[in-house]
Amino acid sequence: MREAFHIPEEDLIQYALGTLKDTQMSQFTAHISLCNECRGQLANFQVELASFAAVQPREELPAGARDRFLARLSSNAAPESKFVQMRNKSKAFNAVRSFQQWLESPVPFRIVSGALAAALLYVGYDDLSHIHQIRQMQPEMARFERQAAALTDLQDFLRGTNTQQVSLHDRPQINKAPEGHAIYSASNGKLVFTASNLPQPPAGKAYELWVLPAAGTSPIPAGVFKPDLEGNAAVIFPQIPPNVVAGGFGVTVEDEAGATKPTLPIVLSGQ
């Protein structure tokens, strides 16, 4: 709803200087909060006062200036309009005096500082919004970088020449028999295993891959997995200690949580 009246300019100046009475300040504050026109005019006055305060030196009014000013008004004004002129001149003088006191107070510095801060905030808003967007994208960018690094690592491993490649088969040879293939590097313990035509394990069970050390020590677990609906599965880069020479590989059926030693029978094996 639009206000039916607006605050006079001289009162807005007094409001900006903070020299109005508390009741007027409260009334004008309520009006300004609802009136866009008065609020905009007040903002213009505040900017002008701040600009003026920034360049004006601080000077005291001469002693007795106010009394001499009022005496001159009393001698020159007509009887009927004397009161009106004195009131207007007094208001003007009080505005000048209030402005002088305002210049000497910390208020101008706060207004100038606020105006400067607002300007800096406005100028930097666009940059800050871009920085915020970039920060929001950082987790996603980091995830893509990790995936790209993992893919590069996998490609380098599969193309390497210092690897051991073994095919694992089900002991009874039948059509579409389950089989697996392992690519293993003993120097760094990296292993990539793929399988196909695997039947689904029983409920609560899963397949587990084992590395069988050539030294005859205990088999090393190399990952628990389940095949998809077409019987395909893969184990990529399980945690295997480096420098373990493999004498062979095997796959057993274990509990879903995995086991520390293989449970017979071995469903797939190869060396």
C-alpha positions in Angstrom: 0.0 0.0 0.0 1.4 3.4 -1.0 1.8 6.0 1.8 -0.5 9.1 1.5 2.3 11.6 2.5 6.1 11.9 2.3 8.6 13.3 4.8 9.9 16.8 3.9 13.5 17.1 2.7 14.6 19.1 5.7 13.2 16.5 8.1 14.9 13.7 6.1 18.2 15.6 6.5 17.6 15.9 10.2 16.8 12.2 10.2 20.1 11.4 8.4 22.0 13.5 10.9 20.2 11.8 13.8 19.1 15.2 15.4 15.3 14.5 15.5 13.5 13.8 18.7 12.9 10.1 19.7 9.2 10.3 18.9 9.9 11.7 15.4 12.7 9.3 14.8 10.3 6.4 15.6 7.5 7.8 13.4 9.8 8.5 10.4 11.5 5.1 10.8 8.1 3.4 10.5 7.2 5.5 7.5 10.6 5.0 5.7 10.3 1.2 6.2 7.1 1.3 4.1 7.8 4.2 1.6 10.2 3.4 -1.2 10.4 7.1 -2.3 11.4 8.4 1.1 13.8 5.5 1.6 15.5 6.3 -1.7 15.7 10.0 -0.9 17.1 9.2 2.5 19.8 7.0 0.9 20.7 9.9 -1.4 21.1 12.3 1.5 23.2 9.8 3.4 25.5 9.3 0.5 25.8 13.1 0.0 26.5 13.6 3.7 29.1 10.9 3.7 30.8 12.3 0.6 30.8 15.8 2.1 32.1 14.6 5.5 35.0 12.8 3.9 36.5 16.0 2.5 35.5 18.7 5.1 38.0 19.8 7.8 36.7 20.0 11.3 36.2 23.6 12.5 34.5 25.0 15.6 31.8 27.6 15.1 32.9 31.1 16.3 31.9 32.0 19.9 28.6 33.8 20.1 27.7 33.0 16.4 24.3 31.5 17.3 23.3 34.5 19.4 24.4 37.0 16.8 22.5 35.0 14.1 19.3 35.0 16.1 19.7 38.8 17.0 19.9 39.6 13.3 16.8 37.6 12.5 14.9 39.4 15.3 15.9 42.9 14.0 15.1 42.2 10.3 11.9 40.2 10.4 8.4 41.7 10.1 6.2 41.4 13.2 3.7 39.1 11.5 6.2 36.8 9.7 8.9 37.2 12.3 7.9 34.0 14.1 7.8 32.0 10.9 11.1 33.3 9.7 12.8 32.8 13.1 11.5 29.2 13.1 12.8 28.5 9.6 16.1 30.2 10.2 16.5 28.5 13.6 15.8 25.2 11.9 18.4 26.0 9.3 20.9 27.2 11.9 20.3 24.1 14.0 20.7 21.9 10.9 24.1 23.6 10.2 25.1 23.3 13.9 23.9 19.7 14.0 25.8 19.0 10.8 28.9 20.5 12.3 28.5 18.3 15.4 27.8 15.4 13.2 31.0 15.9 11.3 32.9 15.9 14.6 31.3 12.7 15.7 32.2 9.1 14.7 29.0 8.9 12.6 30.5 10.2 9.3 33.3 7.6 9.5 30.7 4.9 10.0 28.7 6.1 7.0 31.7 6.4 4.8 32.9 3.0 6.0 29.5 1.5 5.4 29.2 3.0 1.9 32.7 1.7 1.0 31.9 -1.7 2.3 28.6 -1.8 0.4 30.5 -0.7 -2.8 33.1 -3.4 -2.3 30.4 -6.0 -1.6 28.5 -5.0 -4.8 31.7 -5.1 -6.9 32.8 -8.4 -5.5 29.4 -10.1 -5.5 29.8 -11.5 -9.0 33.2 -13.0 -8.2 32.0 -14.4 -4.9 29.1 -16.1 -6.6 31.5 -17.7 -9.1 33.8 -18.8 -6.2 30.8 -20.3 -4.4 29.8 -22.2 -7.6 33.4 -23.5 -8.0 33.5 -24.7 -4.4 30.2 -26.5 -4.9 31.7 -28.2 -8.0 35.0 -29.2 -6.2 33.7 -32.6 -4.7 32.3 -33.6 -8.1 35.5 -32.6 -9.9 37.6 -34.5 -7.3 35.5 -37.6 -7.9 36.0 -37.3 -11.7 39.7 -36.9 -11.2 39.9 -40.0 -9.0 37.9 -42.0 -11.6 40.2 -40.8 -14.4 43.3 -41.6 -12.4 41.9 -45.1 -11.6 41.1 -45.7 -15.3 44.6 -44.6 -16.4 46.1 -46.9 -13.8 44.0 -49.8 -15.0 44.9 -49.2 -18.6 48.6 -49.0 -17.8 48.4 -52.2 -15.9 46.5 -54.1 -18.7 49.0 -52.9 -21.3 52.0 -53.8 -19.2 54.4 -56.6 -20.2 55.6 -57.6 -16.8 52.3 -59.4 -15.9 51.2 -63.0 -15.5 48.0 -64.0 -17.3 46.1 -67.2 -16.2 42.8 -68.7 -17.3 40.8 -70.6 -14.7 38.2 -73.3 -15.6 35.8 -75.6 -14.0 37.2 -79.0 -13.6 34.4 -80.8 -15.5 34.5 -79.5 -19.0 30.9 -78.8 -20.2 29.3 -76.4 -22.6 29.4 -72.8 -21.4 31.5 -73.9 -18.4 32.4 -71.3 -15.8 35.8 -69.8 -16.4 38.0 -67.0 -15.2 41.0 -65.0 -16.2 43.6 -63.4 -14.0 46.2 -60.8 -14.8 48.7 -60.5 -12.0 51.9 -58.5 -11.3 53.9 -59.9 -8.4 56.2 -56.9 -8.2 53.4 -54.5 -7.0 50.7 -57.0 -6.0 48.2 -55.8 -8.6 45.5 -58.2 -9.8 42.7 -58.0 -12.3 40.3 -61.0 -12.4 37.3 -61.6 -14.6 34.9 -64.5 -14.7 32.0 -65.7 -16.9 29.2 -68.3 -16.9 29.3 -68.5 -13.1 26.1 -69.9 -11.5 24.6 -67.8 -8.7 25.9 -68.9 -5.3 23.5 -70.2 -2.6 21.8 -67.7 -0.4 24.2 -66.1 2.1 27.2 -67.3 0.1 29.6 -65.7 -2.4 32.6 -66.5 -4.4 36.1 -65.7 -3.1 39.3 -65.5 -5.2 42.6 -66.8 -3.8 46.2 -66.3 -4.7 48.2 -69.5 -4.2 51.8 -68.5 -3.4 54.6 -70.5 -5.2 56.5 -70.7 -2.0 53.8 -73.0 -0.6 52.6 -70.7 2.1 48.9 -70.1 3.0 46.6 -68.9 0.2 46.0 -65.2 0.2 42.4 -64.0 0.0 42.0 -61.7 -3.0 38.3 -60.5 -2.9 34.8 -61.7 -2.4 32.4 -61.3 -5.4 29.0 -62.3 -6.8 28.2 -62.7 -10.5 25.6 -60.6 -12.3 22.5 -62.2 -13.9 24.5 -63.3 -16.9 27.2 -65.0 -14.7 29.8 -62.3 -15.2 32.0 -61.0 -12.4 35.2 -59.0 -11.8 37.7 -58.3 -9.1 40.0 -55.3 -9.7 43.1 -54.4 -7.7 42.3 -56.2 -4.4 44.7 -55.7 -1.5 47.6 -58.1 -2.1 51.1 -57.7 -0.6 53.8 -57.0 -3.2 56.5 -59.4 -4.2 54.3 -62.5 -3.7 55.1 -64.9 -6.6 51.9 -66.8 -7.5 52.0 -70.5 -8.1 48.3 -70.4 -9.1 44.8 -69.0 -8.4 41.6 -70.5 -7.2 38.0 -69.6 -6.6 35.8 -71.1 -3.8 32.4 -70.6 -2.4 32.4 -69.0 1.0 30.2 -67.0 3.3 29.3 -63.5 2.1 31.7 -61.9 4.6 34.6 -63.9 3.2 37.0 -66.4 4.8 40.6 -66.5 6.0 41.3 -69.9 4.3 39.6 -71.5 1.3 36.8 -74.1 1.8 36.9 -77.1 -0.5 35.9 -77.7 -3.2 37.8 -75.3 -5.4 35.3 -74.4 -8.2 37.8 -72.6 -10.4 41.6 -73.0 -10.5 44.6 -72.2 -12.7 48.3 -71.7 -12.7 
